[in-house]
Every structure is written in structure tokens, then in C-alpha cells.
Amino acid sequence: MAEAERQFDQLLHLSDAAALLRAHPEYRASESMIGAIRAVLRSAGYWDGEGGRSLQ
């Protein structure tokens, strides 16, 4: 019985954590961050600026 109670407590903790994550708004990266990431990918040859097609 103690094992069942322990597992139930774990389930409640997971449920609480999931509720906390659902309560936060969606994150959207700023345009400057997106531009910086694209510049790095472009300079490394991984992004051509047209929908992310690989250059390699």
C-alpha cells in the first residue's frame, strides 16, 4: 500500500508541474534573436535564407 501511495504522490507532483507549465504564455523569440541565429547558420553554410534549405 505504501508503494501505491508513493506512486500516487509522484503522479500528483507531475500533474502540478504540468499545470504550472501550461499556465505560462508561449515564448516567441525576438526578431533580433532570430536574425542572429540565421546569420550564424548562413555563415556556417546551413541556411540559404530561402526557407532554411541546407547549402551543404
PDBQT receptor file of N, H, CA, C and O in Angstrom, charges set to zero:
ATOM      1  N   MET A   1       0.822  -1.196   0.000  1.00  0.00    +0.000 N 
ATOM      2  CA  MET A   1       0.000   0.000   0.000  1.00  0.00    +0.000 C 
ATOM      3  C   MET A   1       0.864   1.257   0.000  1.00  0.00    +0.000 C 
ATOM      4  O   MET A   1       0.509   2.260  -0.619  1.00  0.00    +0.000 OA
ATOM      5  N   ALA A   2       1.991   1.199   0.692  1.00  0.00    +0.000 N 
ATOM      6  H   ALA A   2       2.279   0.384   1.195  1.00  0.00    +0.000 HD
ATOM      7  CA  ALA A   2       2.870   2.373   0.757  1.00  0.00    +0.000 C 
ATOM      8  C   ALA A   2       3.419   2.708  -0.627  1.00  0.00    +0.000 C 
ATOM      9  O   ALA A   2       3.584   3.882  -0.959  1.00  0.00    +0.000 OA
ATOM     10  N   GLU A   3       3.704   1.687  -1.437  1.00  0.00    +0.000 N 
ATOM     11  H   GLU A   3       3.570   0.734  -1.167  1.00  0.00    +0.000 HD
ATOM     12  CA  GLU A   3       4.206   1.916  -2.794  1.00  0.00    +0.000 C 
ATOM     13  C   GLU A   3       3.155   2.610  -3.652  1.00  0.00    +0.000 C 
ATOM     14  O   GLU A   3       3.477   3.505  -4.433  1.00  0.00    +0.000 OA
ATOM     15  N   ALA A   4       1.912   2.200  -3.507  1.00  0.00    +0.000 N 
ATOM     16  H   ALA A   4       1.650   1.473  -2.873  1.00  0.00    +0.000 HD
ATOM     17  CA  ALA A   4       0.822   2.830  -4.266  1.00  0.00    +0.000 C 
ATOM     18  C   ALA A   4       0.674   4.299  -3.864  1.00  0.00    +0.000 C 
ATOM     19  O   ALA A   4       0.462   5.157  -4.721  1.00  0.00    +0.000 OA
ATOM     20  N   GLU A   5       0.784   4.589  -2.570  1.00  0.00    +0.000 N 
ATOM     21  H   GLU A   5       0.956   3.892  -1.874  1.00  0.00    +0.000 HD
ATOM     22  CA  GLU A   5       0.695   5.984  -2.109  1.00  0.00    +0.000 C 
ATOM     23  C   GLU A   5       1.864   6.806  -2.650  1.00  0.00    +0.000 C 
ATOM     24  O   GLU A   5       1.681   7.961  -3.034  1.00  0.00    +0.000 OA
ATOM     25  N   ARG A   6       3.055   6.224  -2.684  1.00  0.00    +0.000 N 
ATOM     26  H   ARG A   6       3.204   5.285  -2.372  1.00  0.00    +0.000 HD
ATOM     27  CA  ARG A   6       4.226   6.932  -3.196  1.00  0.00    +0.000 C 
ATOM     28  C   ARG A   6       4.047   7.248  -4.680  1.00  0.00    +0.000 C 
ATOM     29  O   ARG A   6       4.344   8.354  -5.133  1.00  0.00    +0.000 OA
ATOM     30  N   GLN A   7       3.561   6.265  -5.421  1.00  0.00    +0.000 N 
ATOM     31  H   GLN A   7       3.321   5.367  -5.053  1.00  0.00    +0.000 HD
ATOM     32  CA  GLN A   7       3.347   6.472  -6.845  1.00  0.00    +0.000 C 
ATOM     33  C   GLN A   7       2.246   7.509  -7.096  1.00  0.00    +0.000 C 
ATOM     34  O   GLN A   7       2.343   8.308  -8.028  1.00  0.00    +0.000 OA
ATOM     35  N   PHE A   8       1.215   7.493  -6.274  1.00  0.00    +0.000 N 
ATOM     36  H   PHE A   8       1.136   6.844  -5.518  1.00  0.00    +0.000 HD
ATOM     37  CA  PHE A   8       0.138   8.480  -6.405  1.00  0.00    +0.000 C 
ATOM     38  C   PHE A   8       0.667   9.882  -6.109  1.00  0.00    +0.000 C 
ATOM     39  O   PHE A   8       0.308  10.832  -6.805  1.00  0.00    +0.000 OA
ATOM     40  N   ASP A   9       1.508  10.026  -5.098  1.00  0.00    +0.000 N 
ATOM     41  H   ASP A   9       1.800   9.254  -4.533  1.00  0.00    +0.000 HD
ATOM     42  CA  ASP A   9       2.122  11.321  -4.796  1.00  0.00    +0.000 C 
ATOM     43  C   ASP A   9       2.974  11.810  -5.962  1.00  0.00    +0.000 C 
ATOM     44  O   ASP A   9       2.964  12.999  -6.280  1.00  0.00    +0.000 OA
ATOM     45  N   GLN A  10       3.708  10.907  -6.599  1.00  0.00    +0.000 N 
ATOM     46  H   GLN A  10       3.717   9.941  -6.341  1.00  0.00    +0.000 HD
ATOM     47  CA  GLN A  10       4.508  11.285  -7.766  1.00  0.00    +0.000 C 
ATOM     48  C   GLN A  10       3.608  11.763  -8.905  1.00  0.00    +0.000 C 
ATOM     49  O   GLN A  10       3.926  12.732  -9.594  1.00  0.00    +0.000 OA
ATOM     50  N   LEU A  11       2.491  11.079  -9.094  1.00  0.00    +0.000 N 
ATOM     51  H   LEU A  11       2.232  10.292  -8.534  1.00  0.00    +0.000 HD
ATOM     52  CA  LEU A  11       1.543  11.469 -10.125  1.00  0.00    +0.000 C 
ATOM     53  C   LEU A  11       0.994  12.874  -9.849  1.00  0.00    +0.000 C 
ATOM     54  O   LEU A  11       0.859  13.681 -10.768  1.00  0.00    +0.000 OA
ATOM     55  N   LEU A  12       0.684  13.155  -8.606  1.00  0.00    +0.000 N 
ATOM     56  H   LEU A  12       0.793  12.499  -7.859  1.00  0.00    +0.000 HD
ATOM     57  CA  LEU A  12       0.185  14.487  -8.248  1.00  0.00    +0.000 C 
ATOM     58  C   LEU A  12       1.245  15.557  -8.493  1.00  0.00    +0.000 C 
ATOM     59  O   LEU A  12       0.926  16.647  -8.967  1.00  0.00    +0.000 OA
ATOM     60  N   HIS A  13       2.501  15.256  -8.175  1.00  0.00    +0.000 N 
ATOM     61  H   HIS A  13       2.760  14.371  -7.789  1.00  0.00    +0.000 HD
ATOM     62  CA  HIS A  13       3.585  16.218  -8.417  1.00  0.00    +0.000 C 
ATOM     63  C   HIS A  13       3.746  16.483  -9.910  1.00  0.00    +0.000 C 
ATOM     64  O   HIS A  13       3.933  17.628 -10.321  1.00  0.00    +0.000 OA
ATOM     65  N   LEU A  14       3.676  15.435 -10.720  1.00  0.00    +0.000 N 
ATOM     66  H   LEU A  14       3.525  14.504 -10.386  1.00  0.00    +0.000 HD
ATOM     67  CA  LEU A  14       3.768  15.614 -12.171  1.00  0.00    +0.000 C 
ATOM     68  C   LEU A  14       2.599  16.431 -12.701  1.00  0.00    +0.000 C 
ATOM     69  O   LEU A  14       2.773  17.276 -13.579  1.00  0.00    +0.000 OA
ATOM     70  N   SER A  15       1.421  16.184 -12.173  1.00  0.00    +0.000 N 
ATOM     71  H   SER A  15       1.279  15.498 -11.459  1.00  0.00    +0.000 HD
ATOM     72  CA  SER A  15       0.240  16.934 -12.579  1.00  0.00    +0.000 C 
ATOM     73  C   SER A  15       0.387  18.416 -12.223  1.00  0.00    +0.000 C 
ATOM     74  O   SER A  15       0.027  19.291 -13.011  1.00  0.00    +0.000 OA
ATOM     75  N   ASP A  16       0.913  18.684 -11.039  1.00  0.00    +0.000 N 
ATOM     76  H   ASP A  16       1.205  17.973 -10.399  1.00  0.00    +0.000 HD
ATOM     77  CA  ASP A  16       1.144  20.078 -10.620  1.00  0.00    +0.000 C 
ATOM     78  C   ASP A  16       2.168  20.755 -11.524  1.00  0.00    +0.000 C 
ATOM     79  O   ASP A  16       1.992  21.913 -11.903  1.00  0.00    +0.000 OA
ATOM     80  N   ALA A  17       3.233  20.041 -11.872  1.00  0.00    +0.000 N 
ATOM     81  H   ALA A  17       3.376  19.100 -11.565  1.00  0.00    +0.000 HD
ATOM     82  CA  ALA A  17       4.266  20.604 -12.751  1.00  0.00    +0.000 C 
ATOM     83  C   ALA A  17       3.686  20.887 -14.133  1.00  0.00    +0.000 C 
ATOM     84  O   ALA A  17       3.978  21.927 -14.723  1.00  0.00    +0.000 OA
ATOM     85  N   ALA A  18       2.876  19.983 -14.652  1.00  0.00    +0.000 N 
ATOM     86  H   ALA A  18       2.638  19.137 -14.174  1.00  0.00    +0.000 HD
ATOM     87  CA  ALA A  18       2.259  20.187 -15.962  1.00  0.00    +0.000 C 
ATOM     88  C   ALA A  18       1.324  21.396 -15.940  1.00  0.00    +0.000 C 
ATOM     89  O   ALA A  18       1.291  22.170 -16.897  1.00  0.00    +0.000 OA
ATOM     90  N   ALA A  19       0.572  21.560 -14.868  1.00  0.00    +0.000 N 
ATOM     91  H   ALA A  19       0.598  20.931 -14.091  1.00  0.00    +0.000 HD
ATOM     92  CA  ALA A  19      -0.332  22.708 -14.751  1.00  0.00    +0.000 C 
ATOM     93  C   ALA A  19       0.458  24.011 -14.718  1.00  0.00    +0.000 C 
ATOM     94  O   ALA A  19       0.039  25.005 -15.310  1.00  0.00    +0.000 OA
ATOM     95  N   LEU A  20       1.583  24.012 -14.038  1.00  0.00    +0.000 N 
ATOM     96  H   LEU A  20       1.924  23.204 -13.557  1.00  0.00    +0.000 HD
ATOM     97  CA  LEU A  20       2.427  25.206 -13.974  1.00  0.00    +0.000 C 
ATOM     98  C   LEU A  20       2.953  25.566 -15.359  1.00  0.00    +0.000 C 
ATOM     99  O   LEU A  20       2.945  26.735 -15.744  1.00  0.00    +0.000 OA
ATOM    100  N   LEU A  21       3.411  24.563 -16.107  1.00  0.00    +0.000 N 
ATOM    101  H   LEU A  21       3.418  23.614 -15.794  1.00  0.00    +0.000 HD
ATOM    102  CA  LEU A  21       3.927  24.824 -17.451  1.00  0.00    +0.000 C 
ATOM    103  C   LEU A  21       2.823  25.302 -18.391  1.00  0.00    +0.000 C 
ATOM    104  O   LEU A  21       3.062  26.170 -19.231  1.00  0.00    +0.000 OA
ATOM    105  N   ARG A  22       1.632  24.755 -18.262  1.00  0.00    +0.000 N 
ATOM    106  H   ARG A  22       1.438  24.050 -17.580  1.00  0.00    +0.000 HD
ATOM    107  CA  ARG A  22       0.518  25.188 -19.113  1.00  0.00    +0.000 C 
ATOM    108  C   ARG A  22       0.088  26.607 -18.794  1.00  0.00    +0.000 C 
ATOM    109  O   ARG A  22      -0.461  27.287 -19.661  1.00  0.00    +0.000 OA
ATOM    110  N   ALA A  23       0.320  27.071 -17.581  1.00  0.00    +0.000 N 
ATOM    111  H   ALA A  23       0.766  26.519 -16.876  1.00  0.00    +0.000 HD
ATOM    112  CA  ALA A  23      -0.111  28.398 -17.162  1.00  0.00    +0.000 C 
ATOM    113  C   ALA A  23       0.781  29.508 -17.725  1.00  0.00    +0.000 C 
ATOM    114  O   ALA A  23       0.386  30.674 -17.725  1.00  0.00    +0.000 OA
ATOM    115  N   HIS A  24       1.974  29.160 -18.201  1.00  0.00    +0.000 N 
ATOM    116  H   HIS A  24       2.295  28.213 -18.201  1.00  0.00    +0.000 HD
ATOM    117  CA  HIS A  24       2.887  30.167 -18.733  1.00  0.00    +0.000 C 
ATOM    118  C   HIS A  24       2.562  30.459 -20.191  1.00  0.00    +0.000 C 
ATOM    119  O   HIS A  24       2.175  29.557 -20.935  1.00  0.00    +0.000 OA
ATOM    120  N   PRO A  25       2.716  31.704 -20.601  1.00  0.00    +0.000 N 
ATOM    121  CA  PRO A  25       2.442  32.039 -22.008  1.00  0.00    +0.000 C 
ATOM    122  C   PRO A  25       3.487  31.416 -22.930  1.00  0.00    +0.000 C 
ATOM    123  O   PRO A  25       4.593  31.087 -22.501  1.00  0.00    +0.000 OA
ATOM    124  N   GLU A  26       3.122  31.260 -24.200  1.00  0.00    +0.000 N 
ATOM    125  H   GLU A  26       2.224  31.528 -24.549  1.00  0.00    +0.000 HD
ATOM    126  CA  GLU A  26       4.075  30.731 -25.174  1.00  0.00    +0.000 C 
ATOM    127  C   GLU A  26       5.206  31.718 -25.365  1.00  0.00    +0.000 C 
ATOM    128  O   GLU A  26       5.002  32.932 -25.344  1.00  0.00    +0.000 OA
ATOM    129  N   TYR A  27       6.383  31.193 -25.548  1.00  0.00    +0.000 N 
ATOM    130  H   TYR A  27       6.549  30.207 -25.564  1.00  0.00    +0.000 HD
ATOM    131  CA  TYR A  27       7.558  32.027 -25.766  1.00  0.00    +0.000 C 
ATOM    132  C   TYR A  27       7.747  32.240 -27.254  1.00  0.00    +0.000 C 
ATOM    133  O   TYR A  27       7.607  31.304 -28.041  1.00  0.00    +0.000 OA
ATOM    134  N   ARG A  28       8.063  33.460 -27.643  1.00  0.00    +0.000 N 
ATOM    135  H   ARG A  28       8.177  34.220 -27.003  1.00  0.00    +0.000 HD
ATOM    136  CA  ARG A  28       8.394  33.764 -29.027  1.00  0.00    +0.000 C 
ATOM    137  C   ARG A  28       9.695  34.551 -29.019  1.00  0.00    +0.000 C 
ATOM    138  O   ARG A  28       9.808  35.580 -28.353  1.00  0.00    +0.000 OA
ATOM    139  N   ALA A  29      10.663  34.061 -29.758  1.00  0.00    +0.000 N 
ATOM    140  H   ALA A  29      10.571  33.225 -30.298  1.00  0.00    +0.000 HD
ATOM    141  CA  ALA A  29      11.962  34.723 -29.837  1.00  0.00    +0.000 C 
ATOM    142  C   ALA A  29      11.811  36.062 -30.554  1.00  0.00    +0.000 C 
ATOM    143  O   ALA A  29      10.994  36.203 -31.464  1.00  0.00    +0.000 OA
ATOM    144  N   SER A  30      12.602  37.034 -30.134  1.00  0.00    +0.000 N 
ATOM    145  H   SER A  30      13.265  36.919 -29.394  1.00  0.00    +0.000 HD
ATOM    146  CA  SER A  30      12.559  38.355 -30.762  1.00  0.00    +0.000 C 
ATOM    147  C   SER A  30      13.129  38.274 -32.175  1.00  0.00    +0.000 C 
ATOM    148  O   SER A  30      13.893  37.363 -32.495  1.00  0.00    +0.000 OA
ATOM    149  N   GLU A  31      12.753  39.225 -33.008  1.00  0.00    +0.000 N 
ATOM    150  H   GLU A  31      12.132  39.965 -32.748  1.00  0.00    +0.000 HD
ATOM    151  CA  GLU A  31      13.257  39.258 -34.381  1.00  0.00    +0.000 C 
ATOM    152  C   GLU A  31      14.775  39.391 -34.411  1.00  0.00    +0.000 C 
ATOM    153  O   GLU A  31      15.429  38.838 -35.295  1.00  0.00    +0.000 OA
ATOM    154  N   SER A  32      15.342  40.126 -33.447  1.00  0.00    +0.000 N 
ATOM    155  H   SER A  32      14.811  40.576 -32.729  1.00  0.00    +0.000 HD
ATOM    156  CA  SER A  32      16.803  40.274 -33.426  1.00  0.00    +0.000 C 
ATOM    157  C   SER A  32      17.480  38.937 -33.094  1.00  0.00    +0.000 C 
ATOM    158  O   SER A  32      18.540  38.630 -33.639  1.00  0.00    +0.000 OA
ATOM    159  N   MET A  33      16.881  38.155 -32.217  1.00  0.00    +0.000 N 
ATOM    160  H   MET A  33      16.020  38.404 -31.774  1.00  0.00    +0.000 HD
ATOM    161  CA  MET A  33      17.427  36.840 -31.883  1.00  0.00    +0.000 C 
ATOM    162  C   MET A  33      17.334  35.916 -33.094  1.00  0.00    +0.000 C 
ATOM    163  O   MET A  33      18.288  35.207 -33.415  1.00  0.00    +0.000 OA
ATOM    164  N   ILE A  34      16.187  35.926 -33.759  1.00  0.00    +0.000 N 
ATOM    165  H   ILE A  34      15.412  36.501 -33.497  1.00  0.00    +0.000 HD
ATOM    166  CA  ILE A  34      16.010  35.097 -34.953  1.00  0.00    +0.000 C 
ATOM    167  C   ILE A  34      17.022  35.494 -36.021  1.00  0.00    +0.000 C 
ATOM    168  O   ILE A  34      17.616  34.631 -36.667  1.00  0.00    +0.000 OA
ATOM    169  N   GLY A  35      17.220  36.801 -36.207  1.00  0.00    +0.000 N 
ATOM    170  H   GLY A  35      16.738  37.501 -35.682  1.00  0.00    +0.000 HD
ATOM    171  CA  GLY A  35      18.187  37.274 -37.191  1.00  0.00    +0.000 C 
ATOM    172  C   GLY A  35      19.599  36.844 -36.863  1.00  0.00    +0.000 C 
ATOM    173  O   GLY A  35      20.362  36.480 -37.757  1.00  0.00    +0.000 OA
ATOM    174  N   ALA A  36      19.956  36.882 -35.592  1.00  0.00    +0.000 N 
ATOM    175  H   ALA A  36      19.336  37.178 -34.866  1.00  0.00    +0.000 HD
ATOM    176  CA  ALA A  36      21.300  36.467 -35.183  1.00  0.00    +0.000 C 
ATOM    177  C   ALA A  36      21.514  34.978 -35.425  1.00  0.00    +0.000 C 
ATOM    178  O   ALA A  36      22.584  34.568 -35.875  1.00  0.00    +0.000 OA
ATOM    179  N   ILE A  37      20.518  34.181 -35.133  1.00  0.00    +0.000 N 
ATOM    180  H   ILE A  37      19.648  34.514 -34.768  1.00  0.00    +0.000 HD
ATOM    181  CA  ILE A  37      20.627  32.732 -35.359  1.00  0.00    +0.000 C 
ATOM    182  C   ILE A  37      20.739  32.442 -36.854  1.00  0.00    +0.000 C 
ATOM    183  O   ILE A  37      21.537  31.604 -37.275  1.00  0.00    +0.000 OA
ATOM    184  N   ARG A  38      19.934  33.138 -37.649  1.00  0.00    +0.000 N 
ATOM    185  H   ARG A  38      19.285  33.819 -37.307  1.00  0.00    +0.000 HD
ATOM    186  CA  ARG A  38      20.008  32.946 -39.105  1.00  0.00    +0.000 C 
ATOM    187  C   ARG A  38      21.381  33.338 -39.643  1.00  0.00    +0.000 C 
ATOM    188  O   ARG A  38      21.920  32.668 -40.524  1.00  0.00    +0.000 OA
ATOM    189  N   ALA A  39      21.948  34.423 -39.114  1.00  0.00    +0.000 N 
ATOM    190  H   ALA A  39      21.510  34.968 -38.399  1.00  0.00    +0.000 HD
ATOM    191  CA  ALA A  39      23.269  34.863 -39.572  1.00  0.00    +0.000 C 
ATOM    192  C   ALA A  39      24.329  33.802 -39.274  1.00  0.00    +0.000 C 
ATOM    193  O   ALA A  39      25.206  33.545 -40.099  1.00  0.00    +0.000 OA
ATOM    194  N   VAL A  40      24.245  33.194 -38.105  1.00  0.00    +0.000 N 
ATOM    195  H   VAL A  40      23.533  33.403 -37.435  1.00  0.00    +0.000 HD
ATOM    196  CA  VAL A  40      25.200  32.139 -37.760  1.00  0.00    +0.000 C 
ATOM    197  C   VAL A  40      25.021  30.937 -38.685  1.00  0.00    +0.000 C 
ATOM    198  O   VAL A  40      26.000  30.383 -39.184  1.00  0.00    +0.000 OA
ATOM    199  N   LEU A  41      23.774  30.538 -38.911  1.00  0.00    +0.000 N 
ATOM    200  H   LEU A  41      22.979  30.988 -38.506  1.00  0.00    +0.000 HD
ATOM    201  CA  LEU A  41      23.509  29.397 -39.791  1.00  0.00    +0.000 C 
ATOM    202  C   LEU A  41      23.959  29.691 -41.221  1.00  0.00    +0.000 C 
ATOM    203  O   LEU A  41      24.514  28.825 -41.898  1.00  0.00    +0.000 OA
ATOM    204  N   ARG A  42      23.715  30.918 -41.667  1.00  0.00    +0.000 N 
ATOM    205  H   ARG A  42      23.264  31.621 -41.117  1.00  0.00    +0.000 HD
ATOM    206  CA  ARG A  42      24.117  31.309 -43.022  1.00  0.00    +0.000 C 
ATOM    207  C   ARG A  42      25.641  31.297 -43.151  1.00  0.00    +0.000 C 
ATOM    208  O   ARG A  42      26.177  30.798 -44.140  1.00  0.00    +0.000 OA
ATOM    209  N   SER A  43      26.336  31.844 -42.157  1.00  0.00    +0.000 N 
ATOM    210  H   SER A  43      25.901  32.250 -41.354  1.00  0.00    +0.000 HD
ATOM    211  CA  SER A  43      27.799  31.905 -42.231  1.00  0.00    +0.000 C 
ATOM    212  C   SER A  43      28.433  30.522 -42.164  1.00  0.00    +0.000 C 
ATOM    213  O   SER A  43      29.530  30.314 -42.682  1.00  0.00    +0.000 OA
ATOM    214  N   ALA A  44      27.743  29.573 -41.523  1.00  0.00    +0.000 N 
ATOM    215  H   ALA A  44      26.852  29.742 -41.102  1.00  0.00    +0.000 HD
ATOM    216  CA  ALA A  44      28.258  28.208 -41.434  1.00  0.00    +0.000 C 
ATOM    217  C   ALA A  44      27.831  27.364 -42.632  1.00  0.00    +0.000 C 
ATOM    218  O   ALA A  44      28.240  26.210 -42.760  1.00  0.00    +0.000 OA
ATOM    219  N   GLY A  45      27.001  27.944 -43.514  1.00  0.00    +0.000 N 
ATOM    220  H   GLY A  45      26.668  28.882 -43.409  1.00  0.00    +0.000 HD
ATOM    221  CA  GLY A  45      26.567  27.216 -44.700  1.00  0.00    +0.000 C 
ATOM    222  C   GLY A  45      25.368  26.311 -44.499  1.00  0.00    +0.000 C 
ATOM    223  O   GLY A  45      25.104  25.440 -45.327  1.00  0.00    +0.000 OA
ATOM    224  N   TYR A  46      24.633  26.506 -43.401  1.00  0.00    +0.000 N 
ATOM    225  H   TYR A  46      24.848  27.214 -42.728  1.00  0.00    +0.000 HD
ATOM    226  CA  TYR A  46      23.482  25.647 -43.124  1.00  0.00    +0.000 C 
ATOM    227  C   TYR A  46      22.150  26.266 -43.526  1.00  0.00    +0.000 C 
ATOM    228  O   TYR A  46      21.122  25.590 -43.477  1.00  0.00    +0.000 OA
ATOM    229  N   TRP A  47      22.144  27.534 -43.920  1.00  0.00    +0.000 N 
ATOM    230  H   TRP A  47      22.978  28.084 -43.960  1.00  0.00    +0.000 HD
ATOM    231  CA  TRP A  47      20.883  28.208 -44.244  1.00  0.00    +0.000 C 
ATOM    232  C   TRP A  47      21.128  29.179 -45.370  1.00  0.00    +0.000 C 
ATOM    233  O   TRP A  47      22.063  29.979 -45.320  1.00  0.00    +0.000 OA
ATOM    234  N   ASP A  48      20.284  29.112 -46.398  1.00  0.00    +0.000 N 
ATOM    235  H   ASP A  48      19.525  28.462 -46.439  1.00  0.00    +0.000 HD
ATOM    236  CA  ASP A  48      20.489  29.973 -47.558  1.00  0.00    +0.000 C 
ATOM    237  C   ASP A  48      19.563  31.185 -47.575  1.00  0.00    +0.000 C 
ATOM    238  O   ASP A  48      19.605  31.979 -48.516  1.00  0.00    +0.000 OA
ATOM    239  N   GLY A  49      18.733  31.338 -46.554  1.00  0.00    +0.000 N 
ATOM    240  H   GLY A  49      18.699  30.693 -45.791  1.00  0.00    +0.000 HD
ATOM    241  CA  GLY A  49      17.819  32.469 -46.494  1.00  0.00    +0.000 C 
ATOM    242  C   GLY A  49      16.514  32.237 -47.235  1.00  0.00    +0.000 C 
ATOM    243  O   GLY A  49      15.668  33.130 -47.279  1.00  0.00    +0.000 OA
ATOM    244  N   GLU A  50      16.334  31.071 -47.814  1.00  0.00    +0.000 N 
ATOM    245  H   GLU A  50      17.021  30.346 -47.778  1.00  0.00    +0.000 HD
ATOM    246  CA  GLU A  50      15.120  30.744 -48.568  1.00  0.00    +0.000 C 
ATOM    247  C   GLU A  50      14.454  29.523 -47.959  1.00  0.00    +0.000 C 
ATOM    248  O   GLU A  50      14.489  28.438 -48.538  1.00  0.00    +0.000 OA
ATOM    249  N   GLY A  51      13.862  29.693 -46.821  1.00  0.00    +0.000 N 
ATOM    250  H   GLY A  51      13.833  30.575 -46.351  1.00  0.00    +0.000 HD
ATOM    251  CA  GLY A  51      13.142  28.589 -46.202  1.00  0.00    +0.000 C 
ATOM    252  C   GLY A  51      14.011  27.584 -45.475  1.00  0.00    +0.000 C 
ATOM    253  O   GLY A  51      13.538  26.509 -45.105  1.00  0.00    +0.000 OA
ATOM    254  N   GLY A  52      15.268  27.914 -45.268  1.00  0.00    +0.000 N 
ATOM    255  H   GLY A  52      15.653  28.787 -45.569  1.00  0.00    +0.000 HD
ATOM    256  CA  GLY A  52      16.133  27.057 -44.470  1.00  0.00    +0.000 C 
ATOM    257  C   GLY A  52      16.739  25.880 -45.185  1.00  0.00    +0.000 C 
ATOM    258  O   GLY A  52      17.162  24.923 -44.537  1.00  0.00    +0.000 OA
ATOM    259  N   ARG A  53      16.796  25.919 -46.496  1.00  0.00    +0.000 N 
ATOM    260  H   ARG A  53      16.452  26.696 -47.022  1.00  0.00    +0.000 HD
ATOM    261  CA  ARG A  53      17.392  24.790 -47.202  1.00  0.00    +0.000 C 
ATOM    262  C   ARG A  53      18.891  24.728 -46.902  1.00  0.00    +0.000 C 
ATOM    263  O   ARG A  53      19.563  25.754 -46.798  1.00  0.00    +0.000 OA
ATOM    264  N   SER A  54      19.380  23.543 -46.769  1.00  0.00    +0.000 N 
ATOM    265  H   SER A  54      18.834  22.709 -46.852  1.00  0.00    +0.000 HD
ATOM    266  CA  SER A  54      20.794  23.330 -46.481  1.00  0.00    +0.000 C 
ATOM    267  C   SER A  54      21.648  23.639 -47.695  1.00  0.00    +0.000 C 
ATOM    268  O   SER A  54      21.281  23.319 -48.826  1.00  0.00    +0.000 OA
ATOM    269  N   LEU A  55      22.785  24.260 -47.452  1.00  0.00    +0.000 N 
ATOM    270  H   LEU A  55      23.084  24.520 -46.534  1.00  0.00    +0.000 HD
ATOM    271  CA  LEU A  55      23.725  24.549 -48.529  1.00  0.00    +0.000 C 
ATOM    272  C   LEU A  55      24.790  23.475 -48.627  1.00  0.00    +0.000 C 
ATOM    273  O   LEU A  55      25.611  23.506 -49.544  1.00  0.00    +0.000 OA
ATOM    274  N   GLN A  56      24.796  22.532 -47.710  1.00  0.00    +0.000 N 
ATOM    275  H   GLN A  56      24.129  22.507 -46.965  1.00  0.00    +0.000 HD
ATOM    276  CA  GLN A  56      25.831  21.501 -47.713  1.00  0.00    +0.000 C 
ATOM    277  C   GLN A  56      25.306  20.205 -48.268  1.00  0.00    +0.000 C 
ATOM    278  O   GLN A  56      26.045  19.223 -48.346  1.00  0.00    +0.000 OA
TER     279      GLN A  56
